[in-house]
Amino acid sequence: MNEILIPMGIVGLIGAILGLVLAVASQVFYVMEDHRLARVAELLPGYNCGACGYPGCSGLAEALVNKEAKSVKLCKPSNQEQRNAIVDYLGNTAGPGGDTIQVVG
């Protein structure tokens, strides 16, 4: 009976140690995600045409939120109402760092 309990205990101990290491690593390497990405992608038309020069609407949304793109006018199929909604949203909604983004509609 002891010949099975000792290996089971060793495997259980190794599992507990590795679980603890993973728990600590998940806290140390935690990356705050910017919640504005999803909302800006929703406000875009959703054609994923790439006419803006970015890989689809999610690519343009990421560029706008990361301040790589300065204008919503890059999105050719969007109308002025959609552009204004994005400009208002980014100008009034703070990100994880507490900053807002000023873009041109």
N, C-alpha and C positions, 0 to 999 in steps of 0.2 A: 504494500500500500504506500509506503514512503517513497518508493521509486517512482511513483506517479505524482505525488504531492509536491515534491521538491521541484521538478521541472515546471509544474503548473504555477508554483509560487514565483519562480524566477521569471517566467513569461508574464505573469501578472505585474510583477515589480517593474519590469522593462516597459510594459504598456503604460503603467502609471507615470513613470518618469518621462516617457515620450509625450504623453498627454499634457503633463505639466509644462514641458518645453514648448509645445505647440500653443498652449494657452498664453504663456509669457510672450512668445514671438508674435502672436496675433495682436497683443496690446502694444508692443514696441514698434511694430511695423504697420500700424493702423494708418490708413490714408483716408482723409476726409473727402468725401465725394461732393461735388458741387450740385446741389439739388436743382439749380436753374437749367442745367443741360436738358433734362427731360421736358420741362415746360417750354423752353424756346423751340425745341424740336416739334412739339405739339402745335405751336403757333405758326410754324412754317407750313406751306401748302402740302407737303408730303409727297411730292412727285418723284423725289430722288433722281432728278434729271442730271445733276452735275453741271448745269449751266453756270453756276456760281464759281466753279473752279475747285470745289471741294467734293469729296466722295459722298454725295447725297445730303439730305437735310440734316442728318445727325452730324455730319462733318462740318457743315456751316454753323450749326448751333454750337458745336465745340469751339470753332474758331471765334465766334462772337463772344462766348463766355470767357475764353482764354485771352481775349483782347488781341487776337491775331488779325481779325477782320474788323474794320472800323465802320462798315456801312451795311445795313440790311438790304440796300438796293442791289447788292450782288445777286440776290434771289430774283431772277427775272420773272418767274411765274407768279410771284406774290403780288397782291394788290396793296394799295396804300393803307387800307384798314389793318391788314395783317402786319405791315411794317410798323405802323404806329403802335399797335399792341405790343410788339416786341420791344420797341424803343421805350415805351412806358414801363413795361415789366422789368427790363434790365436797369432802367434808371431809378426804379423805386424799390427793388428787391435786393437786399444785401446778401452776399455770398457767405461762405464759411469764415472768411477773414473779416467780414463786416463791411466790405467795400461794395459799391455799386458800379455799374458800367455805363458809360455814356457812348452811345453809338448814334450814327446818323441814319435817319429813316429814309 
